[in-house]
């Protein structure tokens, strides 16, 4: 059984803040199963985006884990590009969560990032 989105987000924010990065919910989604998008703001005009990974990326041994992918690759992109993508996702699915992390060092604290 997968952890509810609201609980996962709360734990993730606590982890980020505990490590010295600032994290906050920008948009609250569906409590139980809303998709979670994480914007990593590098505070220099660039950002990274972590989106829910496709179902094919999940580990059969740990099907309840959340996995994230990088729609723009590993390198930071202009912040406007991330914002445009988030706006499109929100129009497509109004139940999405958006969490923003601010960290100049680019730390994202996500355990399961797939290609």
N, CA, C and O atoms as a DFTB+ gen file, in Angstrom:
460 C
 N C O
     1  1       0.845      -1.181       0.000
     2  2       0.000       0.000       0.000
     3  2       0.891       1.245       0.000
     4  3       1.850       1.335       0.766
     5  1       0.565       2.183      -0.854
     6  2       1.350       3.403      -0.992
     7  2       0.933       4.426       0.065
     8  3      -0.247       4.553       0.392
     9  1       1.907       5.142       0.584
    10  2       1.669       6.209       1.545
    11  2       0.854       7.318       0.898
    12  3       1.097       7.662      -0.259
    13  1      -0.090       7.874       1.605
    14  2      -0.904       8.965       1.071
    15  2      -0.018      10.152       0.709
    16  3       0.992      10.418       1.361
    17  1      -0.419      10.854      -0.341
    18  2       0.370      11.987      -0.829
    19  2       0.600      13.029       0.260
    20  3       1.713      13.533       0.408
    21  1      -0.433      13.355       1.015
    22  2      -0.319      14.388       2.056
    23  2       0.724      14.007       3.108
    24  3       1.474      14.865       3.575
    25  1       0.776      12.746       3.479
    26  2       1.745      12.293       4.487
    27  2       3.158      12.302       3.894
    28  3       4.109      12.720       4.554
    29  1       3.291      11.837       2.641
    30  2       4.599      11.829       2.000
    31  2       5.147      13.245       1.888
    32  3       6.317      13.483       2.188
    33  1       4.311      14.186       1.460
    34  2       4.746      15.578       1.303
    35  2       5.172      16.162       2.647
    36  3       6.205      16.827       2.729
    37  1       4.402      15.925       3.687
    38  2       4.747      16.451       5.011
    39  2       6.107      15.917       5.477
    40  3       6.919      16.668       6.017
    41  1       6.348      14.629       5.267
    42  2       7.626      14.034       5.667
    43  2       8.775      14.585       4.820
    44  3       9.863      14.839       5.337
    45  1       8.535      14.768       3.526
    46  2       9.560      15.294       2.634
    47  2       9.949      16.720       3.023
    48  3      11.133      17.057       3.056
    49  1       8.964      17.543       3.312
    50  2       9.241      18.926       3.715
    51  2      10.031      18.949       5.020
    52  3      10.964      19.737       5.176
    53  1       9.659      18.098       5.936
    54  2      10.387      18.025       7.210
    55  2      11.843      17.625       6.968
    56  3      12.753      18.172       7.592
    57  1      12.059      16.677       6.067
    58  2      13.431      16.245       5.770
    59  2      14.244      17.389       5.162
    60  3      15.375      17.637       5.581
    61  1      13.674      18.082       4.182
    62  2      14.376      19.200       3.542
    63  2      14.734      20.283       4.552
    64  3      15.875      20.742       4.611
    65  1      13.758      20.679       5.335
    66  2      13.981      21.739       6.317
    67  2      14.993      21.303       7.382
    68  3      15.784      22.113       7.864
    69  1      14.957      20.023       7.739
    70  2      15.917      19.500       8.711
    71  2      17.344      19.502       8.193
    72  3      18.291      19.554       8.978
    73  1      17.505      19.445       6.889
    74  2      18.831      19.453       6.269
    75  2      19.319      20.864       5.955
    76  3      20.418      21.040       5.429
    77  1      18.504      21.869       6.275
    78  2      18.926      23.248       6.072
    79  2      18.444      23.898       4.790
    80  3      18.802      25.041       4.505
    81  1      17.635      23.189       4.011
    82  2      17.037      23.779       2.804
    83  2      15.634      24.258       3.182
    84  3      15.049      23.776       4.152
    85  1      15.106      25.195       2.424
    86  2      13.736      25.655       2.669
    87  2      12.810      24.914       1.713
    88  3      13.077      24.851       0.513
    89  1      11.730      24.356       2.235
    90  2      10.742      23.663       1.403
    91  2       9.346      24.037       1.872
    92  3       9.091      24.186       3.067
    93  1       8.443      24.187       0.900
    94  2       7.065      24.537       1.226
    95  2       6.130      24.005       0.144
    96  3       6.528      23.802      -1.003
    97  1       4.888      23.786       0.535
    98  2       3.858      23.371      -0.414
    99  2       3.372      24.612      -1.143
   100  3       2.915      25.566      -0.514
   101  1       3.469      24.604      -2.458
   102  2       2.936      25.701      -3.279
   103  2       1.514      25.422      -3.707
   104  3       0.710      26.339      -3.873
   105  1       1.211      24.154      -3.884
   106  2      -0.136      23.769      -4.301
   107  2      -0.484      22.447      -3.643
   108  3       0.242      21.459      -3.755
   109  1      -1.607      22.459      -2.958
   110  2      -2.097      21.237      -2.316
   111  2      -2.939      20.459      -3.303
   112  3      -3.835      21.012      -3.940
   113  1      -2.652      19.186      -3.428
   114  2      -3.394      18.325      -4.331
   115  2      -4.315      17.393      -3.566
   116  3      -4.664      17.644      -2.413
   117  1      -4.696      16.329      -4.219
   118  2      -5.558      15.325      -3.601
   119  2      -4.816      14.673      -2.435
   120  3      -3.671      14.244      -2.579
   121  1      -5.468      14.603      -1.298
   122  2      -4.853      14.085      -0.070
   123  2      -4.318      12.657      -0.218
   124  3      -3.230      12.336       0.260
   125  1      -5.096      11.814      -0.884
   126  2      -4.741      10.401      -0.927
   127  2      -3.757      10.037      -2.028
   128  3      -2.770       9.347      -1.772
   129  1      -4.009      10.485      -3.235
   130  2      -3.211       9.984      -4.355
   131  2      -2.874      11.040      -5.392
   132  3      -2.690      10.703      -6.561
   133  1      -2.788      12.292      -5.010
   134  2      -2.410      13.327      -5.971
   135  2      -0.964      13.170      -6.410
   136  3      -0.094      12.834      -5.606
   137  1      -0.712      13.414      -7.690
   138  2       0.657      13.361      -8.207
   139  2       1.481      14.476      -7.569
   140  3       0.972      15.570      -7.326
   141  1       2.746      14.196      -7.301
   142  2       3.621      15.154      -6.624
   143  2       4.723      15.608      -7.577
   144  3       5.447      14.789      -8.144
   145  1       4.838      16.924      -7.745
   146  2       5.910      17.536      -8.527
   147  2       6.773      18.347      -7.571
   148  3       6.263      19.076      -6.719
   149  1       8.075      18.213      -7.721
   150  2       9.003      18.941      -6.856
   151  2       9.855      19.857      -7.717
   152  3      10.556      19.413      -8.627
   153  1       9.780      21.149      -7.410
   154  2      10.611      22.143      -8.093
   155  2      11.777      22.469      -7.174
   156  3      11.585      22.880      -6.029
   157  1      12.978      22.284      -7.684
   158  2      14.184      22.645      -6.942
   159  2      14.666      23.983      -7.477
   160  3      15.228      24.057      -8.570
   161  1      14.449      25.022      -6.716
   162  2      14.844      26.377      -7.081
   163  2      16.274      26.590      -6.591
   164  3      16.540      26.534      -5.390
   165  1      17.183      26.833      -7.518
   166  2      18.596      27.000      -7.153
   167  2      18.938      28.445      -6.793
   168  3      20.095      28.752      -6.505
   169  1      17.947      29.327      -6.806
   170  2      18.080      30.723      -6.380
   171  2      19.061      31.528      -7.231
   172  3      19.631      32.519      -6.774
   173  1      19.247      31.088      -8.469
   174  2      20.106      31.826      -9.397
   175  2      19.418      32.013     -10.750
   176  3      20.071      32.303     -11.752
   177  1      18.092      31.844     -10.769
   178  2      17.341      31.947     -12.012
   179  2      17.146      30.618     -12.716
   180  3      16.486      30.545     -13.753
   181  1      17.729      29.551     -12.142
   182  2      17.564      28.222     -12.719
   183  2      16.841      27.316     -11.730
   184  3      16.755      27.602     -10.536
   185  1      16.330      26.224     -12.265
   186  2      15.597      25.276     -11.424
   187  2      15.684      23.889     -12.041
   188  3      16.091      23.732     -13.192
   189  1      15.301      22.894     -11.269
   190  2      15.167      21.518     -11.731
   191  2      13.759      21.075     -11.389
   192  3      13.145      21.596     -10.458
   193  1      13.246      20.113     -12.142
   194  2      11.914      19.601     -11.875
   195  2      11.981      18.096     -11.713
   196  3      12.639      17.399     -12.486
   197  1      11.293      17.610     -10.700
   198  2      11.155      16.179     -10.454
   199  2       9.673      15.868     -10.550
   200  3       8.859      16.417      -9.807
   201  1       9.333      14.977     -11.476
   202  2       7.947      14.621     -11.751
   203  2       7.738      13.147     -11.428
   204  3       8.704      12.388     -11.338
   205  1       6.487      12.737     -11.254
   206  2       6.252      11.302     -11.024
   207  2       6.825      10.482     -12.181
   208  3       6.622      10.807     -13.350
   209  1       7.534       9.429     -11.837
   210  2       8.134       8.569     -12.860
   211  2       7.044       7.740     -13.527
   212  3       6.004       7.470     -12.926
   213  1       7.286       7.336     -14.775
   214  2       6.312       6.460     -15.434
   215  2       6.195       5.126     -14.701
   216  3       7.125       4.701     -14.014
   217  1       5.070       4.484     -14.849
   218  2       4.831       3.210     -14.156
   219  2       5.892       2.167     -14.475
   220  3       6.179       1.309     -13.640
   221  1       6.472       2.223     -15.655
   222  2       7.484       1.236     -16.046
   223  2       8.778       1.375     -15.247
   224  3       9.618       0.476     -15.279
   225  1       8.950       2.481     -14.536
   226  2      10.182       2.715     -13.780
   227  2      10.125       2.173     -12.360
   228  3      11.127       2.220     -11.647
   229  1       8.988       1.664     -11.936
   230  2       8.850       1.222     -10.561
   231  2       9.513      -0.127     -10.341
   232  3       9.539      -0.982     -11.227
   233  1      10.041      -0.294      -9.152
   234  2      10.706      -1.524      -8.739
   235  2       9.644      -2.506      -8.263
   236  3       8.897      -2.213      -7.330
   237  1       9.573      -3.673      -8.904
   238  2       8.567      -4.678      -8.523
   239  2       8.747      -5.151      -7.086
   240  3       7.783      -5.579      -6.450
   241  1       9.957      -5.079      -6.575
   242  2      10.214      -5.508      -5.200
   243  2       9.708      -4.487      -4.184
   244  3       9.450      -4.828      -3.030
   245  1       9.567      -3.224      -4.622
   246  2       9.110      -2.162      -3.711
   247  2       8.053      -1.303      -4.425
   248  3       8.288      -0.121      -4.677
   249  1       6.906      -1.883      -4.747
   250  2       5.908      -1.163      -5.555
   251  2       5.273       0.033      -4.853
   252  3       4.669       0.872      -5.521
   253  1       5.386       0.142      -3.540
   254  2       4.760       1.248      -2.807
   255  2       5.626       2.507      -2.797
   256  3       5.142       3.583      -2.445
   257  1       6.897       2.388      -3.178
   258  2       7.786       3.552      -3.175
   259  2       7.399       4.550      -4.261
   260  3       6.910       4.170      -5.326
   261  1       7.621       5.816      -3.981
   262  2       7.428       6.841      -5.005
   263  2       8.737       6.986      -5.776
   264  3       9.824       6.982      -5.199
   265  1       8.605       7.111      -7.067
   266  2       9.776       7.305      -7.923
   267  2       9.559       8.587      -8.725
   268  3       8.434       8.920      -9.098
   269  1      10.650       9.292      -8.979
   270  2      10.589      10.566      -9.698
   271  2      11.508      10.519     -10.907
   272  3      12.519       9.816     -10.918
   273  1      11.135      11.281     -11.920
   274  2      11.967      11.422     -13.104
   275  2      12.280      12.903     -13.288
   276  3      11.664      13.768     -12.665
   277  1      13.249      13.174     -14.156
   278  2      13.650      14.554     -14.445
   279  2      13.258      14.872     -15.888
   280  3      13.984      14.514     -16.815
   281  1      12.118      15.543     -16.090
   282  2      11.672      15.808     -17.459
   283  2      12.644      16.650     -18.280
   284  3      12.631      16.572     -19.508
   285  1      13.482      17.447     -17.633
   286  2      14.428      18.306     -18.356
   287  2      15.856      17.796     -18.259
   288  3      16.779      18.495     -18.679
   289  1      16.066      16.620     -17.729
   290  2      17.408      16.085     -17.574
   291  2      18.053      16.533     -16.272
   292  3      17.406      17.152     -15.427
   293  1      19.327      16.217     -16.120
   294  2      20.026      16.474     -14.859
   295  2      20.496      17.909     -14.688
   296  3      20.736      18.348     -13.563
   297  1      20.628      18.638     -15.771
   298  2      21.129      20.008     -15.676
   299  2      19.999      20.986     -15.385
   300  3      18.892      20.822     -15.899
   301  1      20.265      22.005     -14.565
   302  2      19.245      23.032     -14.309
   303  2      18.853      23.743     -15.601
   304  3      19.653      23.872     -16.527
   305  1      17.612      24.197     -15.639
   306  2      17.070      24.937     -16.785
   307  2      16.563      26.282     -16.276
   308  3      16.430      26.466     -15.066
   309  1      16.277      27.225     -17.170
   310  2      15.704      28.499     -16.713
   311  2      14.410      28.249     -15.923
   312  3      13.593      27.407     -16.293
   313  1      14.252      28.978     -14.862
   314  2      13.109      28.788     -13.974
   315  2      11.770      28.903     -14.713
   316  3      10.814      28.208     -14.368
   317  1      11.697      29.773     -15.723
   318  2      10.450      29.957     -16.475
   319  2      10.020      28.669     -17.171
   320  3       8.827      28.395     -17.295
   321  1      10.982      27.889     -17.619
   322  2      10.674      26.626     -18.293
   323  2       9.998      25.652     -17.329
   324  3       9.054      24.957     -17.704
   325  1      10.478      25.603     -16.102
   326  2       9.870      24.746     -15.080
   327  2       8.462      25.249     -14.749
   328  3       7.528      24.458     -14.613
   329  1       8.324      26.557     -14.622
   330  2       7.007      27.128     -14.306
   331  2       5.994      26.844     -15.412
   332  3       4.832      26.556     -15.124
   333  1       6.419      26.921     -16.667
   334  2       5.520      26.605     -17.778
   335  2       5.048      25.158     -17.702
   336  3       3.865      24.876     -17.892
   337  1       5.966      24.250     -17.427
   338  2       5.625      22.826     -17.316
   339  2       4.652      22.596     -16.160
   340  3       3.692      21.839     -16.304
   341  1       4.885      23.233     -15.028
   342  2       3.984      23.082     -13.887
   343  2       2.589      23.622     -14.197
   344  3       1.591      23.032     -13.784
   345  1       2.515      24.730     -14.915
   346  2       1.215      25.288     -15.306
   347  2       0.460      24.311     -16.199
   348  3      -0.745      24.123     -16.032
   349  1       1.153      23.692     -17.140
   350  2       0.518      22.706     -18.021
   351  2       0.026      21.501     -17.236
   352  3      -1.079      21.011     -17.469
   353  1       0.843      21.026     -16.311
   354  2       0.450      19.869     -15.504
   355  2      -0.775      20.191     -14.636
   356  3      -1.655      19.349     -14.455
   357  1      -0.820      21.395     -14.115
   358  2      -1.941      21.804     -13.266
   359  2      -3.227      21.905     -14.083
   360  3      -4.298      21.536     -13.600
   361  1      -3.128      22.398     -15.308
   362  2      -4.318      22.449     -16.172
   363  2      -4.793      21.042     -16.528
   364  3      -5.994      20.786     -16.607
   365  1      -3.844      20.136     -16.740
   366  2      -4.168      18.760     -17.104
   367  2      -4.783      18.006     -15.926
   368  3      -5.752      17.266     -16.094
   369  1      -4.216      18.198     -14.732
   370  2      -4.674      17.485     -13.537
   371  2      -4.716      18.453     -12.361
   372  3      -3.672      18.774     -11.793
   373  1      -5.905      18.924     -11.987
   374  2      -5.997      19.894     -10.895
   375  2      -5.698      19.318      -9.502
   376  3      -5.664      20.061      -8.521
   377  1      -5.484      18.006      -9.413
   378  2      -5.209      17.369      -8.119
   379  2      -3.729      17.221      -7.809
   380  3      -3.372      16.533      -6.852
   381  1      -2.849      17.855      -8.601
   382  2      -1.408      17.701      -8.378
   383  2      -0.932      18.505      -7.170
   384  3      -1.508      19.531      -6.810
   385  1       0.110      18.017      -6.574
   386  2       0.831      18.728      -5.523
   387  2       2.046      19.377      -6.167
   388  3       2.666      18.800      -7.060
   389  1       2.384      20.576      -5.713
   390  2       3.640      21.208      -6.119
   391  2       4.379      21.612      -4.841
   392  3       3.881      22.395      -4.031
   393  1       5.568      21.060      -4.692
   394  2       6.428      21.379      -3.556
   395  2       7.636      22.116      -4.115
   396  3       8.240      21.671      -5.091
   397  1       7.990      23.240      -3.503
   398  2       9.172      23.971      -3.944
   399  2      10.239      23.908      -2.869
   400  3       9.995      24.187      -1.695
   401  1      11.437      23.530      -3.311
   402  2      12.601      23.463      -2.432
   403  2      13.579      24.524      -2.913
   404  3      13.855      24.626      -4.108
   405  1      14.100      25.312      -1.983
   406  2      15.119      26.316      -2.313
   407  2      16.445      25.863      -1.725
   408  3      16.590      25.715      -0.511
   409  1      17.414      25.646      -2.618
   410  2      18.725      25.226      -2.149
   411  2      19.776      25.606      -3.201
   412  3      19.755      25.097      -4.322
   413  1      20.672      26.484      -2.835
   414  2      21.715      26.949      -3.769
   415  2      22.647      25.812      -4.203
   416  3      23.228      25.865      -5.287
   417  1      22.787      24.795      -3.368
   418  2      23.685      23.683      -3.676
   419  2      23.033      22.607      -4.542
   420  3      23.701      21.651      -4.937
   421  1      21.757      22.745      -4.839
   422  2      21.077      21.786      -5.700
   423  2      20.704      20.476      -5.026
   424  3      20.500      19.469      -5.704
   425  1      20.613      20.474      -3.704
   426  2      20.231      19.245      -2.991
   427  2      18.721      19.074      -3.096
   428  3      17.965      20.013      -2.849
   429  1      18.287      17.870      -3.463
   430  2      16.850      17.644      -3.623
   431  2      16.271      16.663      -2.604
   432  3      15.058      16.661      -2.393
   433  1      17.078      15.845      -1.977
   434  2      16.652      14.940      -0.907
   435  2      15.623      13.908      -1.352
   436  3      14.848      13.417      -0.532
   437  1      15.606      13.577      -2.637
   438  2      14.699      12.548      -3.139
   439  2      15.498      11.259      -3.256
   440  3      16.567      11.234      -3.867
   441  1      14.978      10.199      -2.673
   442  2      15.706       8.932      -2.633
   443  2      15.627       8.143      -3.932
   444  3      16.566       7.425      -4.275
   445  1      14.529       8.264      -4.653
   446  2      14.315       7.404      -5.811
   447  2      14.093       8.236      -7.074
   448  3      12.959       8.534      -7.449
   449  1      15.207       8.604      -7.725
   450  2      15.147       9.327      -8.990
   451  2      15.612       8.374     -10.084
   452  3      16.719       7.837     -10.034
   453  1      14.743       8.177     -11.071
   454  2      15.084       7.290     -12.186
   455  2      15.399       8.141     -13.413
   456  3      15.087       9.331     -13.453
   457  1      16.001       7.535     -14.382
   458  2      16.410       8.269     -15.594
   459  2      15.272       8.948     -16.300
   460  3      15.480       9.595     -17.326
